[in-house]
Amino acid sequence: MKNIKKCFKALVIILPFFLGSAGYLLAGEEISQSMYNALQLYLFEYSEVDHINIFLEISRWVAPLVSISGIFLILKTTAQSIKDWLCSLGGKSIVVYCEDRDQQFMRRNIKNCIIGKKEKVRDGMKNNIIMYDNDLDNLNFYYANKKQFENSRVYMHLQQIDSFLLKKSTINFFNETELVAREYWKKFNLLKYIQNNEVNIKIAVIGFEQLGQKILSFGLMNNIYTPNQRIEYHIWGKNAVYESMLSNMNLMNGDSVIFHEEDWENNYKELENFQRIIVTKENSMELLQALLYLSGESEIHYYNKGEVKLEELFGGEKLCSFGATHKILTKRNIMSEELYRLGMELNLSYQHDYAENYEEIKHNEKEMRALWEELDGFTKGSNIAAADYHEIRLLTYQYLGKGEADLVKEKEWLSEAEHIRWSRYHFLNHWQYAELEGGKNKDAKKRLHKDLIPYNQLSKEEQSKDWDTIQRLIKLKGLDETNLINK
């Protein structure tokens, strides 16, 4: 497609020259003079002839237009270069390396954005985002220019490669689909379904490609609200690896995941009994319209990358879109500054064991980042998952209007919830329970851990680690709004 566009542009530029040369030849000029006169047309110089023809007529209008367009393009490029240069002086600029079609969007969506070029990497830039279409292209581009990125922070988009499988790296990876799923459960949490300290809800996920899988994974890790909850996730879509993984997963509470073999059409009327239906495939117009005819009160959430919202076109309040690209690919989400930082601070606090001076930990930037870069993708993800769920924990307490006394009173439940979250993270990354020889807790190579069991089966020492994680997060995050700091 790129080559076709380039060829078309080149043709538009040189076409007036060939038409003009042919026109002057037909008017009786010598070939060299005809070519010279044709070039003059680009400079707004027209050599009169006795007999004008169609080729000459077209050329004498198109050639000046090509020149004017070129002048405007040069001025626009020069102005943008000056703007980028001024932006880079402030030290807050972000260089984005992306496909041509995404450049204008990224300029609009990210403040202080400078578009980088593959041919020449900008040296000395503090922040760089690499987000070409193909994961291997992103990795090849980075490693081919690794020296230029040495003193910079690099945020790389990986859509096909699972960053949790990667070894330690100085690169910060992000996945657009994960960003959508994480933002989805923050915005459309299940707090309103908490009644009498219970949650009972049936959720349908229609479409189980990558987004459907991430919606389920983040739901399982973050939708842990009360000791007595029963969240049923019903899946329409196939993924043999995921189903096999879930068959060995102990969800450790009343939650469940049910895969449906048949198509959603065969369960059409049954969908009326679901409180929420999540459609993860784009442009599922037939499905959405069918769901709107259901007589139940189901919320219908649908994935929509664009800015046009169907809920503004259809009547009723059932429809709700999520995943708009302009809201997902933002600086805050791509760099995940708050979330990553809390994960890094949590990791640093573990390295300091039971250090009391958390303010010192929070400002120990150099050590914090050095230790973070030593972690592999799985361990980084574990810290981030803990920080991610902590936000849901805070939202829950704020929603229920609970305070410090409730925190201490519910210590046992909060610890159990954290253990459930920790276990599910491991299960979703293909870990399994096993008793290990020599009293070891885990075997990272084989993905085995002896503590992947229900909370009440853990030793008191292991149970205390879950409460310790919560205390660390509370001290690092700060809970001034709800006054939950355990003094």
C-alpha positions as CSV (number, residue, x, y, z in Angstrom):
1,M,0.0,0.0,0.0
2,K,2.8,2.4,0.9
3,N,4.6,1.7,-2.4
4,I,1.4,2.3,-4.4
5,K,0.9,5.7,-2.7
6,K,4.5,6.7,-3.4
7,C,4.2,5.7,-7.1
8,F,0.9,7.6,-7.4
9,K,2.5,10.8,-5.9
10,A,5.5,10.5,-8.2
11,L,3.2,10.1,-11.2
12,V,1.2,13.2,-10.2
13,I,4.5,15.2,-10.0
14,I,6.0,14.1,-13.3
15,L,2.9,13.8,-15.4
16,P,2.7,17.6,-16.2
17,F,6.3,17.4,-17.6
18,F,5.4,14.6,-20.0
19,L,2.1,16.1,-21.0
20,G,3.8,19.5,-21.5
21,S,6.7,18.0,-23.6
22,A,4.2,16.2,-25.8
23,G,2.0,19.3,-26.1
24,Y,5.0,21.5,-27.2
25,L,6.1,18.8,-29.7
26,L,2.7,18.7,-31.3
27,A,2.8,22.5,-31.5
28,G,5.9,22.3,-33.6
29,E,8.8,22.8,-31.1
30,E,12.0,20.9,-31.1
31,I,12.3,18.1,-28.5
32,S,14.9,19.8,-26.3
33,Q,13.0,23.1,-26.4
34,S,9.7,21.2,-25.7
35,M,11.3,19.6,-22.6
36,Y,12.7,23.0,-21.4
37,N,9.4,24.7,-21.9
38,A,7.6,21.9,-20.0
39,L,10.0,22.4,-17.0
40,Q,9.3,26.2,-17.1
41,L,5.6,25.4,-16.5
42,Y,6.5,24.3,-12.9
43,L,8.0,27.9,-12.4
44,F,4.8,29.5,-13.6
45,E,6.4,30.4,-17.0
46,Y,4.3,29.6,-20.1
47,S,5.8,29.9,-23.6
48,E,3.2,30.9,-26.1
49,V,2.6,28.7,-29.2
50,D,0.5,29.2,-32.3
51,H,-1.7,26.2,-31.8
52,I,-2.5,25.1,-28.3
53,N,-3.6,21.5,-27.7
54,I,-5.2,19.4,-24.9
55,F,-1.9,18.1,-23.6
56,L,-0.5,21.6,-23.2
57,E,-3.7,22.9,-21.8
58,I,-3.7,20.3,-19.0
59,S,0.0,20.7,-18.3
60,R,0.0,24.5,-17.9
61,W,-2.7,24.3,-15.2
62,V,-1.5,21.1,-13.4
63,A,2.2,22.0,-13.2
64,P,1.8,25.2,-11.2
65,L,-0.6,23.4,-8.9
66,V,2.1,20.8,-8.2
67,S,4.6,23.5,-7.5
68,I,2.2,25.3,-5.1
69,S,1.5,22.1,-3.3
70,G,5.2,21.4,-3.0
71,I,5.8,24.9,-1.5
72,F,3.0,24.4,1.0
73,L,4.4,21.0,1.9
74,I,7.9,22.5,2.4
75,L,6.5,25.3,4.6
76,K,4.4,22.8,6.6
77,T,7.4,20.5,7.1
78,T,9.7,23.4,8.1
79,A,7.1,24.7,10.5
80,Q,6.7,21.3,12.1
81,S,10.5,20.8,12.3
82,I,10.8,24.2,14.2
83,K,7.9,23.3,16.5
84,D,9.5,19.9,17.2
85,W,12.8,21.5,17.9
86,L,11.3,24.0,20.3
87,C,9.3,21.2,22.0
88,S,12.5,19.2,22.5
89,L,14.2,22.1,24.3
90,G,11.8,21.8,27.2
91,G,12.9,18.2,28.0
92,K,9.3,17.0,28.2
93,S,8.9,15.8,24.6
94,I,8.0,12.3,23.7
95,V,9.3,10.8,20.4
96,V,6.9,8.4,18.8
97,Y,8.0,5.9,16.1
98,C,4.9,4.7,14.4
99,E,3.3,3.9,11.0
100,D,2.6,6.9,8.7
101,R,-1.1,6.5,9.1
102,D,-0.9,6.9,12.9
103,Q,1.4,10.0,12.9
104,Q,-1.3,12.7,12.9
105,F,-3.4,10.8,15.4
106,M,-0.4,10.5,17.9
107,R,0.4,14.2,17.4
108,R,-3.1,15.1,18.4
109,N,-3.5,12.5,21.2
110,I,-0.2,13.0,23.0
111,K,1.0,16.4,24.2
112,N,4.6,17.3,23.2
113,C,4.7,14.5,20.7
114,I,7.5,14.4,18.1
115,I,7.3,11.9,15.3
116,G,10.5,10.0,14.8
117,K,11.8,8.4,11.7
118,K,13.2,4.9,11.3
119,E,16.1,6.2,9.2
120,K,17.4,8.5,11.9
121,V,16.8,8.0,15.6
122,R,16.8,11.1,17.7
123,D,19.6,11.1,20.2
124,G,19.3,12.3,23.8
125,M,15.5,12.2,24.0
126,K,14.1,11.4,27.5
127,N,11.0,9.3,26.4
128,N,10.5,7.2,23.3
129,I,7.5,5.2,22.2
130,I,7.9,2.5,19.6
131,M,4.6,1.3,18.1
132,Y,4.9,-0.1,14.6
133,D,2.4,-2.7,13.5
134,N,4.6,-5.8,13.9
135,D,6.2,-6.8,17.2
136,L,9.3,-8.1,15.6
137,D,9.7,-4.8,13.7
138,N,9.5,-2.9,17.0
139,L,12.2,-5.2,18.6
140,N,14.5,-5.1,15.5
141,F,14.2,-1.3,15.4
142,Y,15.1,-1.0,19.1
143,Y,18.1,-3.4,19.0
144,A,19.4,-1.9,15.8
145,N,19.5,1.5,17.6
146,K,20.1,0.4,21.1
147,K,23.0,2.7,21.7
148,Q,21.0,5.8,20.9
149,F,18.3,4.6,23.4
150,E,20.8,3.9,26.2
151,N,20.0,6.9,28.3
152,S,16.3,7.1,27.4
153,R,13.1,5.4,28.6
154,V,11.6,3.3,25.9
155,Y,8.0,2.2,25.8
156,M,7.3,-0.5,23.3
157,H,4.0,-1.8,21.9
158,L,3.8,-5.6,21.9
159,Q,0.5,-7.0,20.6
160,Q,1.5,-10.6,19.6
161,I,4.3,-11.4,22.1
162,D,3.5,-11.9,25.7
163,S,5.7,-9.6,27.7
164,F,5.3,-11.7,30.8
165,L,7.5,-14.4,29.1
166,L,10.4,-12.0,28.5
167,K,13.7,-11.9,30.4
168,K,14.8,-8.8,32.3
169,S,14.9,-5.7,30.1
170,T,15.2,-1.9,30.4
171,I,12.2,-1.6,28.0
172,N,8.7,-0.8,29.3
173,F,6.2,-2.8,27.3
174,F,2.6,-2.0,26.7
175,N,-0.3,-3.8,25.0
176,E,-3.2,-1.9,23.6
177,T,-5.6,-4.8,24.3
178,E,-4.5,-5.0,27.9
179,L,-4.9,-1.3,28.3
180,V,-8.5,-1.6,27.0
181,A,-9.3,-4.4,29.5
182,R,-7.6,-2.7,32.4
183,E,-9.5,0.6,31.8
184,Y,-12.7,-1.3,31.2
185,W,-12.9,-2.9,34.7
186,K,-11.8,0.4,36.3
187,K,-14.6,2.4,34.6
188,F,-17.2,-0.4,34.5
189,N,-16.5,-2.0,37.9
190,L,-19.1,-4.2,39.7
191,L,-19.4,-2.1,42.8
192,K,-23.1,-1.2,42.2
193,Y,-23.9,-5.0,42.4
194,I,-22.6,-5.2,46.0
195,Q,-25.7,-5.8,48.3
196,N,-25.5,-7.0,51.9
197,N,-21.8,-7.8,51.4
198,E,-22.6,-10.1,48.5
199,V,-22.2,-10.0,44.8
200,N,-24.3,-12.1,42.5
201,I,-24.0,-11.4,38.8
202,K,-23.9,-13.2,35.5
203,I,-21.6,-11.8,32.8
204,A,-21.6,-12.8,29.1
205,V,-18.5,-12.3,27.1
206,I,-19.2,-12.8,23.4
207,G,-16.1,-13.1,21.3
208,F,-13.0,-14.7,22.7
209,E,-10.1,-13.5,20.6
210,Q,-7.3,-11.6,22.3
211,L,-9.6,-8.8,23.7
212,G,-12.1,-11.3,25.1
213,Q,-9.3,-13.2,26.8
214,K,-7.9,-10.0,28.4
215,I,-11.3,-8.9,29.5
216,L,-11.8,-12.2,31.3
217,S,-8.2,-12.3,32.8
218,F,-8.4,-8.8,34.2
219,G,-11.9,-9.5,35.4
220,L,-10.7,-12.5,37.3
221,M,-7.8,-10.6,38.9
222,N,-9.6,-7.4,39.8
223,N,-13.3,-8.3,40.4
224,I,-12.7,-9.6,44.0
225,Y,-15.0,-7.5,46.2
226,T,-16.6,-9.4,49.1
227,P,-16.2,-12.7,51.0
228,N,-19.5,-13.8,49.6
229,Q,-19.6,-13.3,45.8
230,R,-20.7,-15.4,42.9
231,I,-19.6,-13.9,39.6
232,E,-20.3,-16.2,36.6
233,Y,-18.4,-15.5,33.4
234,H,-20.1,-17.1,30.4
235,I,-17.8,-17.3,27.4
236,W,-19.0,-17.6,23.7
237,G,-15.8,-18.2,21.7
238,K,-13.1,-20.8,21.4
239,N,-9.5,-20.9,22.6
240,A,-8.2,-24.4,23.5
241,V,-5.1,-23.1,25.4
242,Y,-7.1,-20.8,27.6
243,E,-9.8,-23.4,28.3
244,S,-7.1,-26.0,29.2
245,M,-5.5,-23.5,31.6
246,L,-8.9,-22.6,33.3
247,S,-9.6,-26.3,33.8
248,N,-6.7,-26.5,36.2
249,M,-7.5,-23.2,37.9
250,N,-8.9,-23.0,41.4
251,L,-10.8,-19.7,41.6
252,M,-10.9,-20.1,45.4
253,N,-14.4,-18.5,45.9
254,G,-17.9,-18.7,44.4
255,D,-16.8,-17.4,41.0
256,S,-16.9,-19.6,37.9
257,V,-16.1,-19.5,34.2
258,I,-18.4,-21.4,31.8
259,F,-17.5,-21.9,28.1
260,H,-20.4,-22.4,25.7
261,E,-19.8,-24.7,22.7
262,E,-22.6,-23.4,20.6
263,D,-23.0,-20.0,19.0
264,W,-24.6,-17.1,20.9
265,E,-27.7,-17.4,18.6
266,N,-28.5,-20.7,20.2
267,N,-28.6,-19.0,23.6
268,Y,-30.3,-15.9,22.5
269,K,-33.2,-15.9,24.9
270,E,-31.0,-17.1,27.8
271,L,-29.0,-13.8,27.5
272,E,-32.0,-12.0,29.0
273,N,-30.9,-13.4,32.3
274,F,-27.5,-11.8,32.3
275,Q,-26.8,-8.5,34.1
276,R,-24.1,-7.6,31.7
277,I,-23.2,-8.6,28.1
278,I,-19.8,-7.7,26.8
279,V,-19.3,-7.8,23.0
280,T,-15.6,-7.8,22.2
281,K,-15.6,-7.9,18.4
282,E,-15.8,-4.7,16.5
283,N,-18.6,-4.0,14.0
284,S,-20.9,-6.6,15.5
285,M,-24.0,-4.6,14.3
286,E,-26.2,-7.7,13.8
287,L,-25.5,-9.0,17.2
288,L,-25.9,-5.6,19.0
289,Q,-29.3,-5.0,17.3
290,A,-30.4,-8.5,18.2
291,L,-29.4,-7.8,21.9
292,L,-31.4,-4.6,21.9
293,Y,-34.6,-6.5,21.3
294,L,-34.1,-8.6,24.4
295,S,-36.8,-7.8,27.0
296,G,-34.4,-8.0,30.0
297,E,-32.4,-5.2,31.6
298,S,-29.0,-6.4,30.6
299,E,-26.2,-3.8,30.2
300,I,-24.8,-4.2,26.7
301,H,-21.1,-3.1,26.5
302,Y,-19.5,-3.2,23.1
303,Y,-15.9,-2.7,21.9
304,N,-15.6,0.4,19.7
305,K,-12.3,1.9,18.6
306,G,-13.8,4.9,16.9
307,E,-15.5,8.0,18.2
308,V,-19.0,7.4,16.9
309,K,-21.1,6.0,19.7
310,L,-24.1,3.8,18.8
311,E,-25.7,4.6,22.1
312,E,-26.3,8.1,20.7
313,L,-28.2,6.6,17.7
314,F,-30.3,3.9,19.3
315,G,-33.0,4.5,21.9
316,G,-32.8,3.2,25.5
317,E,-30.0,3.1,27.9
318,K,-28.7,-0.5,27.4
319,L,-25.8,0.3,25.0
320,C,-22.4,1.5,26.2
321,S,-19.2,1.6,24.2
322,F,-15.6,1.1,25.5
323,G,-12.1,1.0,24.1
324,A,-12.0,4.2,22.0
325,T,-8.5,4.5,20.7
326,H,-8.2,8.2,21.5
327,K,-8.9,7.4,25.1
328,I,-6.7,4.3,25.3
329,L,-3.5,5.4,23.5
330,T,-2.8,8.4,25.8
331,K,0.5,9.3,27.6
332,R,-1.0,8.2,30.9
333,N,-1.9,4.8,29.7
334,I,1.1,4.0,27.5
335,M,3.6,5.1,30.1
336,S,1.3,3.9,32.9
337,E,3.2,6.3,35.1
338,E,1.1,6.0,38.3
339,L,0.6,2.2,38.0
340,Y,4.1,1.4,37.0
341,R,5.5,3.6,39.7
342,L,3.5,2.0,42.4
343,G,4.6,-1.4,41.2
344,M,8.3,-0.2,41.2
345,E,7.9,1.2,44.7
346,L,6.3,-2.0,45.9
347,N,9.2,-4.0,44.5
348,L,11.7,-1.6,46.2
349,S,9.9,-1.9,49.5
350,Y,10.3,-5.7,49.3
351,Q,14.0,-5.3,48.7
352,H,14.2,-3.1,51.8
353,D,12.3,-5.8,53.7
354,Y,10.4,-4.2,56.6
355,A,11.8,-0.7,56.2
356,E,9.7,1.8,58.0
357,N,10.7,4.9,56.1
358,Y,8.4,4.7,53.1
359,E,8.9,8.3,52.1
360,E,12.6,7.6,51.6
361,I,11.7,4.5,49.5
362,K,9.4,6.5,47.3
363,H,12.1,9.1,46.5
364,N,15.0,6.6,46.0
365,E,14.6,6.9,42.2
366,K,18.0,5.5,41.1
367,E,17.9,2.3,43.2
368,M,14.2,1.8,42.4
369,R,14.7,1.8,38.6
370,A,17.9,-0.2,38.8
371,L,16.1,-3.0,40.8
372,W,13.1,-2.8,38.5
373,E,15.2,-3.4,35.4
374,E,16.6,-6.5,37.0
375,L,13.2,-8.2,37.0
376,D,11.8,-10.4,34.3
377,G,8.5,-9.8,32.7
378,F,6.5,-12.1,34.9
379,T,7.8,-10.5,38.2
380,K,7.2,-7.0,36.9
381,G,3.7,-8.1,35.9
382,S,3.2,-9.5,39.4
383,N,4.0,-6.2,41.1
384,I,1.9,-4.3,38.6
385,A,-1.1,-6.6,39.1
386,A,-0.8,-6.1,42.9
387,A,-0.8,-2.3,42.3
388,D,-3.7,-2.6,39.8
389,Y,-5.9,-4.5,42.2
390,H,-5.1,-2.1,45.0
391,E,-6.9,0.6,43.0
392,I,-10.0,-1.6,43.0
393,R,-9.6,-2.2,46.7
394,L,-9.6,1.6,47.4
395,L,-12.5,2.2,45.1
396,T,-14.5,-0.5,47.0
397,Y,-13.8,1.0,50.4
398,Q,-14.6,4.5,49.1
399,Y,-17.8,3.2,47.5
400,L,-18.9,1.5,50.7
401,G,-17.9,4.4,52.9
402,K,-15.6,2.3,55.1
403,G,-12.8,3.6,57.3
404,E,-9.7,2.6,59.3
405,A,-11.7,0.5,61.8
406,D,-13.1,-1.5,58.9
407,L,-9.6,-2.1,57.5
408,V,-8.4,-3.7,60.8
409,K,-11.7,-5.5,61.3
410,E,-11.6,-7.0,57.9
411,K,-7.9,-7.9,57.9
412,E,-8.6,-11.6,57.4
413,W,-10.9,-11.0,54.4
414,L,-8.6,-8.5,52.8
415,S,-5.7,-10.9,53.1
416,E,-7.7,-13.7,51.6
417,A,-8.8,-11.5,48.7
418,E,-5.1,-10.5,48.1
419,H,-4.2,-14.2,48.1
420,I,-7.0,-15.0,45.6
421,R,-5.7,-12.2,43.3
422,W,-2.1,-13.4,43.7
423,S,-3.1,-17.0,42.9
424,R,-5.2,-16.1,39.9
425,Y,-2.3,-14.1,38.5
426,H,-0.1,-17.2,38.7
427,F,-2.7,-19.5,37.3
428,L,-3.3,-17.1,34.3
429,N,0.4,-17.2,33.6
430,H,0.3,-21.1,33.5
431,W,1.6,-21.8,37.0
432,Q,0.3,-24.8,39.0
433,Y,0.2,-26.1,42.5
434,A,2.9,-28.6,43.6
435,E,4.6,-29.9,46.7
436,L,8.3,-29.3,46.0
437,E,11.3,-31.2,47.3
438,G,13.7,-29.7,49.8
439,G,11.1,-27.4,51.3
440,K,11.2,-25.0,48.4
441,N,8.3,-22.6,47.8
442,K,8.5,-22.5,44.1
443,D,10.2,-23.7,40.9
444,A,10.1,-20.8,38.5
445,K,11.3,-22.7,35.5
446,K,8.6,-25.3,35.8
447,R,6.0,-22.7,37.0
448,L,5.2,-24.6,40.2
449,H,4.3,-23.1,43.6
450,K,3.3,-24.7,46.8
451,D,1.1,-21.8,48.0
452,L,-1.4,-22.0,45.1
453,I,-4.0,-23.3,47.5
454,P,-6.9,-21.8,49.3
455,Y,-6.1,-19.1,51.9
456,N,-7.3,-21.2,54.9
457,Q,-4.8,-23.9,54.0
458,L,-1.8,-21.6,54.2
459,S,0.5,-21.4,57.2
460,K,0.1,-18.4,59.4
461,E,3.5,-17.2,58.1
462,E,2.3,-17.3,54.5
463,Q,-1.0,-15.7,55.4
464,S,0.8,-12.8,57.0
465,K,2.6,-12.1,53.6
466,D,-0.7,-11.2,52.0
467,W,-1.5,-8.7,54.8
468,D,2.0,-7.3,54.5
469,T,1.5,-6.6,50.7
470,I,-1.7,-4.6,51.5
471,Q,0.1,-2.6,54.3
472,R,3.0,-1.8,51.9
473,L,0.6,-0.6,49.2
474,I,-1.4,1.5,51.7
475,K,1.7,3.2,52.9
476,L,3.1,3.8,49.4
477,K,-0.2,4.9,47.8
478,G,-1.5,7.0,50.7
479,L,-5.2,7.0,51.6
480,D,-5.9,10.5,52.8
481,E,-9.3,10.5,51.2
482,T,-10.5,7.6,53.2
483,N,-8.2,7.8,56.2
484,L,-7.3,4.1,56.0
485,I,-3.7,4.3,57.0
486,N,-3.0,1.6,59.7
487,K,-1.0,3.6,62.3
